[in-house]
Amino acid sequence: MRFNPKLTVLASLVACACATISPQANQQLEEARAAYRAAAADPAVQASAAAELKSAQDALQDAERMAEKGEPSELIEHNAYLAEQRSRIALRTADIRRSEASIAAAGEERRRLQLEAREREAAAAREQAQQAQMQAQQSELARKEAESRASQLENARIETEKQSTARAELGAELKRLESELADMRAKQTDRGWILTLKNELLFDAGGATLKPGAQRALDNLAQFLTKYPDRDIAIEGFTDSTGTKELNQQLSEKRAWSVKAALVARGIQSTRIDARGYGPSFPVASNETPTGRQLNRRVEIVIDPSSASGGSSRK
């Protein structure tokens, strides 16, 4: 706050008339001026104690005016004293309000920190809740997976038992066929069960037309396939090495197809039967002897070990 120019002029005039004022009044007036100058120079006083400073200025002006008019020293001292005290009050008020502002700021900062702390606690609580929920979901998922694995294992065990029982029944049925037909042999391999029929039972030498004596074997085979509708078969024809390879290949194919046609005529679906000819390939005995060549002339019925998946292929 700026000094009042009039007050400055007044102070100068009064200074000239100091000789008429008592020493006590003059000293009190100087102290009042000093106190007012100190208060007016403080920005905090101007900002937060302007009313108190104005009151001190009024009292000082009154004292200066009385001194100029030569009024009694007691009145001058009294107003100067008031000006000094009000200046000090202005300074003290500014200090108090500055402290109050600091306290308020500290309180605001405390509230801000408390709010941040509560927000952090809430965020931590939410995170813990989310983690707990995730753990619960993971536990539930693990439980369901364990139950699923247990169910799969149980189903696999049941299926294995069914397959084992089915294989045992199949083997028993094939052994029964083998016992009923002297010219049929049953053997279990990695490709499945293989029924071997001699060509002499089925065909005349060099021919692909089924002989009347083959009907019983084909009837039994058709009954077997009817009893096990989930089993597919491959009919594979073979010859010995006598003659050209091309003729033997054609003859083996015709014989395999003749057996397939006979089974289809007995009600077996053609899609369950794969007929092939391999000619002199895959001999089971030496073609150097009559007995070996007779063994190589054969028809094999390969029963697929899986369910309805097409005829078993030779590897």
MIMAR-841684 format. One record per residue: residue in three letters; x, y, z of N, C-alpha, C in turn. Coordinates in steps of 0.02 Angstrom, whole numbers, padded with zeros to 5 digits, always signed. Example, Ala and Ser with C-alpha at 12.3 -4.5 7.8 and 13.67 -1.06 7.14 Angstrom:
2
ALA+00660-00284+00390+00615-00225+00390+00660-00165+00390SER+00642-00112+00354+00684-00053+00357+00645+00002+00394
This chain:
315
MET+00043-00060+00000+00000+00000+00000+00045+00062+00000ARG+00029+00112-00041+00069+00174-00045+00054+00220+00014PHE+00106+00261+00029+00095+00312+00081+00051+00367+00055ASN+00010+00394+00097-00033+00449+00078+00009+00513+00070PRO+00009+00544+00011+00050+00605+00001+00032+00660+00050LYS-00032+00665+00064-00053+00717+00112-00023+00705+00180LEU-00019+00639+00198+00010+00622+00263+00083+00642+00265THR+00117+00633+00209+00189+00651+00205+00198+00726+00215VAL+00157+00764+00181+00161+00838+00188+00144+00858+00259LEU+00092+00823+00285+00071+00838+00354+00127+00824+00403ALA+00161+00767+00390+00216+00750+00436+00271+00802+00433SER+00283+00830+00372+00336+00880+00365+00318+00944+00403LEU+00254+00963+00397+00233+01025+00431+00236+01016+00507VAL+00215+00956+00528+00215+00943+00599+00286+00943+00626ALA+00332+00918+00584+00402+00916+00606+00428+00986+00620CYS+00402+01033+00583+00425+01101+00594+00396+01130+00659ALA+00340+01102+00677+00308+01129+00738+00322+01087+00799CYS+00371+01042+00793+00385+00996+00848+00406+01033+00912ALA+00431+01092+00901+00455+01127+00959+00400+01144+01008THR+00337+01145+00982+00281+01163+01025+00250+01102+01056ILE+00272+01041+01035+00244+00979+01061+00291+00953+01115SER+00259+00922+01167+00300+00894+01221+00344+00838+01195PRO+00402+00827+01227+00447+00773+01205+00412+00705+01205GLN+00368+00693+01254+00334+00628+01257+00288+00619+01197ALA+00251+00672+01180+00205+00668+01123+00244+00660+01058ASN+00299+00696+01052+00340+00691+00991+00368+00620+00983GLN+00393+00592+01038+00420+00523+01035+00366+00473+01017GLN+00307+00482+01048+00251+00435+01033+00230+00440+00960LEU+00232+00501+00933+00214+00511+00863+00264+00478+00817GLU+00328+00483+00833+00380+00451+00791+00372+00375+00792GLU+00357+00349+00852+00348+00276+00857+00287+00254+00817ALA+00234+00296+00817+00174+00279+00778+00190+00280+00704ARG+00230+00330+00683+00248+00333+00612+00289+00271+00592ALA+00336+00253+00633+00379+00195+00618+00338+00130+00615ALA+00291+00124+00663+00249+00063+00663+00205+00060+00601TYR+00179+00120+00582+00135+00120+00522+00175+00103+00459ARG+00236+00134+00454+00277+00120+00394+00293+00045+00389ALA+00308+00014+00446+00324-00058+00446+00264-00099+00423ALA+00205-00080+00449+00145-00117+00429+00128-00106+00356ALA+00132-00043+00332+00114-00028+00264+00161-00060+00214ALA+00225-00073+00235+00274-00103+00189+00267-00178+00183ASP+00227-00207+00225+00218-00281+00224+00163-00300+00174PRO+00179-00335+00119+00127-00354+00070+00072-00397+00100ALA+00090-00436+00151+00039-00478+00182-00013-00436+00218VAL+00009-00379+00247-00038-00334+00281-00085-00303+00229GLN-00057-00279+00175-00098-00249+00122-00147-00299+00093ALA-00126-00364+00090-00169-00414+00059-00223-00439+00106SER-00208-00447+00171-00255-00481+00215-00275-00440+00277ALA-00247-00380+00286-00266-00339+00345-00274-00267+00324ALA-00304-00256+00266-00311-00188+00240-00355-00145+00285ALA-00407-00173+00314-00451-00134+00358-00415-00112+00420GLU-00375-00157+00450-00338-00139+00509-00286-00085+00494LEU-00253-00091+00435-00203-00041+00415-00236+00027+00404LYS-00296+00026+00374-00333+00090+00364-00351+00122+00430SER-00369+00081+00479-00385+00108+00545-00324+00140+00576ALA-00264+00108+00568-00202+00136+00594-00185+00201+00559GLN-00196+00204+00493-00183+00265+00455-00228+00323+00478ASP-00291+00308+00491-00337+00360+00514-00314+00388+00582ALA-00295+00343+00627-00272+00365+00693-00209+00408+00688LEU-00163+00389+00643-00102+00427+00634-00117+00496+00604GLN-00162+00498+00557-00180+00563+00527-00212+00609+00580ASP-00253+00580+00623-00282+00620+00676-00228+00649+00722ALA-00179+00606+00739-00125+00630+00782-00085+00684+00748GLU-00070+00677+00683-00032+00726+00645-00070+00792+00642ARG-00135+00787+00632-00176+00848+00626-00178+00885+00693MET-00184+00848+00748-00184+00880+00814-00118+00913+00828ALA-00063+00880+00807+00003+00910+00818+00010+00974+00778GLU-00016+00974+00717-00011+01033+00674-00051+01092+00704LYS-00108+01076+00736-00150+01129+00764-00128+01149+00835GLY-00079+01113+00861-00054+01130+00927-00101+01110+00982GLU-00138+01058+00972-00184+01036+01023-00145+01003+01080PRO-00180+00990+01135-00145+00963+01195-00105+00899+01178SER-00048+00895+01211-00003+00838+01199-00035+00772+01218GLU-00080+00774+01270-00111+00711+01290-00152+00681+01233LEU-00188+00724+01196-00229+00699+01140-00184+00673+01084ILE-00129+00709+01073-00083+00687+01020-00053+00619+01038GLU-00031+00612+01101-00002+00549+01123-00053+00493+01118HIS-00115+00508+01137-00167+00456+01135-00179+00430+01064ASN-00187+00477+01016-00200+00455+00947-00138+00423+00915ALA-00079+00447+00934-00018+00415+00909-00012+00344+00936TYR-00030+00338+01000-00029+00271+01031-00078+00224+00994LEU-00138+00251+00979-00187+00210+00943-00161+00190+00873ALA-00129+00238+00840-00101+00223+00773-00048+00168+00778GLU-00005+00174+00829+00048+00123+00837+00018+00054+00851GLN-00031+00052+00897-00060-00012+00915-00099-00043+00857ARG-00135+00001+00821-00172-00025+00763-00126-00050+00708SER-00068-00017+00700-00018-00043+00652+00007-00111+00672ARG+00020-00118+00738+00043-00183+00763-00013-00236+00755ILE-00076-00213+00767-00132-00259+00759-00137-00281+00686ALA-00124-00235+00640-00126-00252+00569-00072-00305+00553LEU-00012-00293+00581+00041-00342+00570+00023-00410+00600ARG-00005-00407+00661-00023-00470+00694-00080-00505+00657THR-00127-00465+00634-00183-00494+00596-00158-00528+00533ALA-00110-00495+00499-00082-00525+00438-00047-00591+00455ASP-00010-00591+00513+00024-00653+00533-00027-00708+00547ILE-00082-00690+00581-00133-00740+00598-00165-00768+00535ARG-00183-00722+00490-00217-00744+00429-00170-00784+00383ARG-00105-00766+00386-00056-00805+00349-00051-00876+00379SER-00052-00880+00445-00051-00945+00478-00114-00985+00464GLU-00172-00948+00466-00234-00982+00450-00234-01009+00379ALA-00206-00969+00332-00202-00993+00263-00157-01055+00257SER-00101-01053+00296-00056-01111+00295-00091-01172+00324ILE-00129-01160+00379-00165-01216+00409-00218-01243+00362ALA-00253-01196+00329-00303-01218+00281-00272-01257+00223ALA-00215-01231+00199-00180-01266+00145-00157-01335+00168ALA-00131-01338+00230-00109-01402+00256-00169-01450+00263GLY-00226-01422+00286-00285-01464+00291-00308-01489+00223GLU-00306-01445+00173-00324-01465+00105-00277-01519+00079GLU-00212-01509+00093-00163-01559+00071-00175-01625+00107ARG-00192-01621+00173-00206-01682+00210-00267-01718+00181ARG-00319-01678+00166-00379-01709+00136-00363-01740+00068ARG-00319-01705+00029-00300-01733-00036-00262-01799-00027LEU-00216-01799+00020-00178-01860+00032-00223-01916+00058GLN-00271-01898+00101-00317-01949+00126-00360-01977+00070LEU-00382-01932+00025-00422-01954-00032-00381-02000-00077GLU-00319-01981-00090-00276-02024-00131-00265-02092-00097ALA-00256-02090-00030-00246-02153+00007-00308-02197+00002ARG-00368-02166+00009-00429-02205+00003-00438-02234-00067GLU-00419-02193-00117-00424-02218-00186-00376-02276-00198ARG-00315-02269-00169-00267-02325-00176-00293-02388-00141GLU-00322-02378-00081-00350-02436-00045-00407-02467-00084ALA-00450-02424-00114-00506-02451-00153-00481-02488-00214ALA-00429-02459-00247-00400-02493-00306-00369-02560-00286ALA-00334-02560-00229-00304-02622-00205-00358-02674-00189ALA-00413-02650-00159-00467-02696-00142-00499-02724-00206ARG-00508-02680-00256-00535-02705-00320-00489-02755-00353GLU-00424-02740-00350-00376-02787-00380-00376-02854-00344GLN-00379-02851-00276-00383-02913-00238-00446-02953-00255ALA-00502-02915-00263-00565-02949-00280-00560-02981-00349GLN-00529-02945-00396-00521-02972-00463-00476-03034-00463GLN-00421-03030-00424-00376-03087-00418-00412-03147-00387ALA-00452-03132-00336-00490-03187-00304-00539-03217-00353GLN-00572-03174-00392-00619-03199-00442-00583-03241-00495MET-00525-03216-00517-00487-03254-00567-00465-03321-00538GLN-00442-03321-00476-00421-03383-00444-00480-03431-00439ALA-00539-03403-00421-00598-03446-00417-00616-03474-00485GLN-00611-03432-00537-00626-03456-00605-00575-03509-00626GLN-00511-03497-00611-00460-03546-00628-00471-03612-00591SER-00490-03606-00528-00503-03666-00489-00563-03704-00518GLU-00615-03666-00537-00674-03698-00567-00656-03730-00634LEU-00615-03694-00673-00594-03722-00737-00552-03785-00727ALA-00506-03782-00678-00465-03841-00664-00508-03900-00641ARG-00559-03884-00600-00605-03937-00577-00642-03968-00636LYS-00667-03925-00681-00704-03951-00738-00658-03991-00784GLU-00595-03967-00793-00548-04003-00834-00532-04071-00803ALA-00525-04071-00736-00511-04135-00703-00570-04183-00711GLU-00630-04156-00704-00690-04198-00713-00694-04223-00785SER-00677-04178-00833-00679-04198-00903-00628-04252-00917ARG-00567-04244-00890-00515-04295-00900-00536-04361-00869ALA-00566-04356-00809-00588-04418-00776-00643-04451-00817SER-00689-04410-00845-00742-04437-00886-00714-04468-00950GLN-00664-04434-00980-00633-04460-01040-00598-04526-01027LEU-00562-04528-00970-00527-04590-00952-00577-04647-00940GLU-00632-04630-00907-00683-04681-00894-00715-04705-00959ASN-00729-04656-01003-00758-04674-01069-00708-04716-01109ALA-00644-04696-01104-00593-04735-01140-00588-04806-01112ARG-00592-04810-01044-00590-04877-01014-00649-04919-01037ILE-00708-04888-01036-00768-04925-01057-00762-04946-01130GLU-00737-04898-01172-00730-04913-01243-00678-04968-01254THR-00624-04965-01214-00573-05017-01220-00601-05086-01201GLU-00641-05085-01148-00673-05149-01128-00720-05174-01182LYS-00758-05126-01212-00804-05146-01266-00765-05175-01325GLN-00711-05140-01344-00671-05163-01400-00639-05230-01385SER-00615-05236-01322-00584-05300-01304-00635-05357-01307THR-00696-05343-01282-00749-05393-01285-00767-05408-01357ALA-00772-05353-01397-00790-05363-01468-00737-05403-01504ARG-00673-05389-01490-00619-05427-01522-00621-05501-01502ALA-00635-05511-01437-00639-05581-01414-00697-05617-01448GLU-00755-05583-01452-00812-05614-01486-00797-05626-01560LEU-00765-05576-01591-00748-05582-01661-00700-05641-01672GLY-00649-05645-01629-00602-05700-01636-00636-05768-01627ALA-00681-05771-01578-00717-05835-01567-00760-05853-01627GLU-00793-05803-01656-00834-05816-01714-00793-05839-01774LEU-00735-05808-01783-00692-05828-01839-00663-05897-01828LYS-00647-05914-01767-00623-05981-01753-00678-06033-01766ARG-00740-06013-01752-00795-06059-01767-00800-06070-01843LEU-00793-06015-01881-00794-06022-01954-00737-06067-01977GLU-00679-06058-01948-00621-06098-01967-00633-06172-01953SER-00666-06186-01896-00679-06256-01879-00732-06287-01925GLU-00777-06245-01950-00830-06272-01994-00806-06282-02065LEU-00757-06242-02088-00733-06246-02156-00661-06269-02156ALA-00650-06328-02181-00583-06357-02179-00533-06317-02221ASP-00558-06285-02274-00513-06249-02319-00508-06174-02302MET-00529-06155-02242-00524-06085-02220-00478-06081-02159ARG-00433-06033-02159-00388-06022-02103-00396-05950-02078ALA-00401-05941-02012-00408-05874-01982-00344-05857-01943LYS-00320-05796-01952-00258-05775-01918-00264-05701-01901GLN-00245-05684-01839-00247-05614-01818-00180-05581-01831THR-00181-05523-01864-00120-05485-01880-00129-05412-01862ASP-00076-05373-01876-00081-05301-01863-00133-05268-01909ARG-00147-05299-01966-00197-05272-02012-00267-05291-01992GLY-00274-05334-01944-00339-05360-01924-00340-05436-01933TRP-00400-05466-01928-00406-05538-01939-00405-05551-02014ILE-00369-05604-02034-00365-05623-02104-00391-05694-02112LEU-00443-05702-02154-00469-05768-02172-00440-05787-02240THR-00407-05844-02243-00376-05866-02305-00416-05923-02335LEU-00438-05915-02398-00475-05967-02435-00433-05989-02494LYS-00426-06055-02501-00387-06081-02557-00426-06071-02621ASN-00389-06057-02675-00422-06049-02740-00458-06112-02761GLU-00431-06172-02741-00461-06235-02761-00532-06241-02734LEU-00546-06208-02676-00613-06208-02648-00660-06165-02688LEU-00633-06109-02715-00675-06059-02746-00678-06063-02822PHE-00622-06077-02855-00618-06071-02928-00584-06132-02959ASP-00601-06143-03023-00564-06192-03062-00499-06162-03083ALA-00452-06203-03103-00386-06179-03124-00394-06130-03182GLY-00363-06071-03175-00363-06020-03227-00429-05984-03234GLY-00480-05998-03193-00546-05968-03200-00561-05918-03143ALA-00614-05877-03153-00634-05828-03104-00708-05835-03086THR-00738-05893-03108-00808-05906-03092-00811-05950-03029LEU-00852-05929-02981-00855-05966-02918-00884-06036-02928LYS-00853-06084-02895-00876-06154-02899-00936-06165-02853PRO-00979-06212-02867-01036-06227-02823-01014-06242-02752GLY-00957-06274-02744-00933-06291-02678-00913-06231-02636ALA-00908-06173-02667-00889-06113-02630-00948-06080-02595GLN-01010-06104-02610-01069-06069-02584-01073-06071-02508ARG-01055-06128-02479-01060-06134-02407-01013-06084-02372ALA-00952-06079-02397-00904-06032-02368-00928-05960-02374LEU-00957-05943-02432-00982-05875-02442-01044-05862-02399ASP-01086-05913-02391-01145-05904-02347-01123-05889-02276ASN-01075-05928-02251-01050-05916-02183-01018-05847-02175LEU-00980-05828-02228-00948-05762-02226-01000-05706-02226ALA-01053-05714-02266-01106-05664-02268-01143-05660-02201GLN-01155-05718-02170-01187-05718-02104-01144-05682-02053PHE-01079-05694-02057-01033-05660-02012-01036-05584-02021LEU-01034-05560-02083-01036-05488-02097-01104-05458-02077THR-01157-05497-02082-01223-05473-02060-01225-05466-01984LYS-01192-05510-01949-01190-05509-01877-01147-05451-01851TYR-01097-05432-01890-01052-05377-01870-01056-05322-01923PRO-01110-05283-01922-01120-05232-01975-01070-05174-01972ASP-01032-05168-01917-00984-05113-01913-00916-05133-01939ARG-00909-05193-01965-00845-05216-01990-00843-05213-02066ASP-00792-05180-02093-00780-05179-02165-00727-05231-02181ILE-00724-05251-02244-00675-05301-02263-00641-05281-02328ALA-00583-05310-02338-00548-05305-02402-00539-05376-02429ILE-00560-05386-02491-00551-05451-02524-00490-05445-02569GLU-00438-05486-02557-00376-05481-02594-00361-05548-02629GLY-00355-05544-02696-00340-05604-02735-00266-05610-02750PHE-00241-05673-02749-00170-05686-02762-00163-05746-02809THR-00110-05748-02848-00095-05805-02892-00024-05828-02880ASP-00005-05883-02912+00065-05902-02910+00100-05865-02967SER+00163-05881-02979+00202-05845-03029+00199-05877-03098THR+00159-05930-03106+00154-05962-03172+00117-05915-03220GLY+00144-05908-03280+00113-05863-03329+00140-05792-03322THR+00113-05747-03364+00137-05678-03362+00109-05641-03302LYS+00145-05590-03283+00124-05551-03225+00058-05515-03240GLU+00050-05490-03303-00010-05453-03320-00071-05498-03315LEU-00067-05559-03343-00124-05605-03340-00140-05625-03269ASN-00089-05636-03229-00100-05654-03159-00132-05596-03120GLN-00112-05534-03136-00142-05477-03104-00216-05472-03120GLN-00232-05479-03185-00303-05476-03205-00343-05533-03173LEU-00315-05593-03171-00351-05650-03143-00363-05640-03068SER-00314-05613-03032-00323-05602-02960-00377-05550-02948GLU-00380-05498-02989-00431-05446-02981-00500-05474-02995LYS-00508-05514-03049-00573-05543-03066-00597-05589-03010ARG-00553-05628-02982-00574-05673-02928-00596-05634-02866ALA-00560-05580-02848-00580-05539-02792-00648-05508-02804TRP-00661-05484-02864-00725-05453-02880-00781-05506-02882SER-00766-05567-02902-00817-05619-02901-00840-05633-02830VAL-00793-05635-02783-00811-05647-02713-00852-05588-02686LYS-00833-05527-02704-00871-05468-02683-00942-05471-02710ALA-00949-05488-02774-01016-05491-02804-01060-05543-02769ALA-01030-05599-02750-01068-05651-02716-01092-05627-02647LEU-01050-05589-02612-01069-05563-02546-01123-05508-02553VAL-01116-05466-02603-01167-05414-02614-01234-05447-02630ALA-01231-05501-02670-01293-05537-02686-01325-05567-02624ARG-01287-05576-02571-01313-05604-02508-01332-05547-02459GLY-01336-05487-02483-01362-05432-02442-01310-05389-02408ILE-01247-05398-02422-01195-05358-02391-01184-05294-02433GLN-01183-05236-02401-01174-05173-02438-01106-05172-02473SER-01108-05151-02536-01046-05149-02575-00996-05100-02546THR-01020-05047-02512-00974-04997-02484-00932-05025-02427ARG-00952-05081-02401-00913-05112-02347-00858-05157-02373ILE-00856-05166-02439-00809-05215-02468-00762-05180-02517ASP-00698-05191-02508-00647-05166-02554-00614-05227-02587ALA-00622-05234-02652-00595-05292-02688-00532-05271-02727ARG-00478-05312-02720-00415-05295-02752-00380-05359-02776GLY-00338-05351-02825-00297-05407-02847-00223-05389-02844TYR-00183-05436-02821-00111-05423-02815-00069-05471-02858GLY-00102-05513-02898-00064-05559-02941-00017-05603-02900PRO+00045-05611-02924+00093-05654-02889+00129-05619-02832SER+00111-05556-02817+00145-05519-02763+00128-05549-02695PHE+00170-05538-02648+00162-05560-02579+00151-05635-02573PRO+00195-05675-02600+00188-05748-02593+00199-05769-02521VAL+00164-05823-02502+00172-05850-02434+00216-05913-02434ALA+00234-05936-02494+00277-05995-02501+00316-05989-02566SER+00363-06035-02575+00404-06034-02636+00363-06056-02696ASN+00372-06021-02751+00338-06040-02814+00378-06093-02852GLU+00431-06119-02822+00473-06170-02855+00444-06240-02847THR+00396-06248-02802+00367-06315-02791+00292-06313-02803PRO+00262-06369-02821+00189-06371-02831+00151-06353-02767THR+00177-06376-02710+00143-06361-02647+00145-06286-02632GLY+00203-06255-02645+00211-06183-02633+00164-06143-02678ARG+00161-06164-02743+00118-06127-02789+00044-06134-02769GLN+00025-06193-02744-00043-06202-02721-00060-06156-02663LEU-00012-06147-02616-00023-06103-02559-00028-06029-02580ASN+00009-06012-02633+00008-05943-02656-00056-05925-02693ARG-00090-05977-02722-00154-05964-02756-00208-05962-02701ARG-00230-05902-02683-00275-05895-02626-00315-05831-02631VAL-00367-05828-02591-00406-05766-02580-00405-05752-02505GLU-00386-05690-02487-00384-05671-02417-00440-05620-02402ILE-00476-05632-02348-00527-05586-02325-00498-05550-02264VAL-00482-05485-02272-00452-05446-02217-00508-05407-02182ILE-00519-05423-02118-00572-05390-02079-00542-05331-02043ASP-00569-05272-02060-00542-05210-02032-00551-05210-01956PRO-00497-05196-01918-00503-05195-01845-00542-05135-01819SER-00549-05083-01859-00586-05023-01837-00659-05031-01860SER-00700-04982-01843-00771-04985-01858-00787-04946-01920ALA-00815-04979-01971-00843-04948-02031-00797-04893-02058SER-00734-04909-02070-00687-04859-02095-00660-04876-02163GLY-00691-04923-02198-00665-04943-02264-00620-05003-02257GLY-00610-05037-02312-00569-05098-02310-00498-05085-02288SER-00470-05133-02254-00402-05126-02230-00353-05130-02289SER-00307-05083-02290-00258-05082-02346-00197-05122-02329ARG-00167-05153-02382-00105-05191-02372-00046-05144-02372LYS-00002-05154-02323+00058-05112-02320+00119-05155-02334
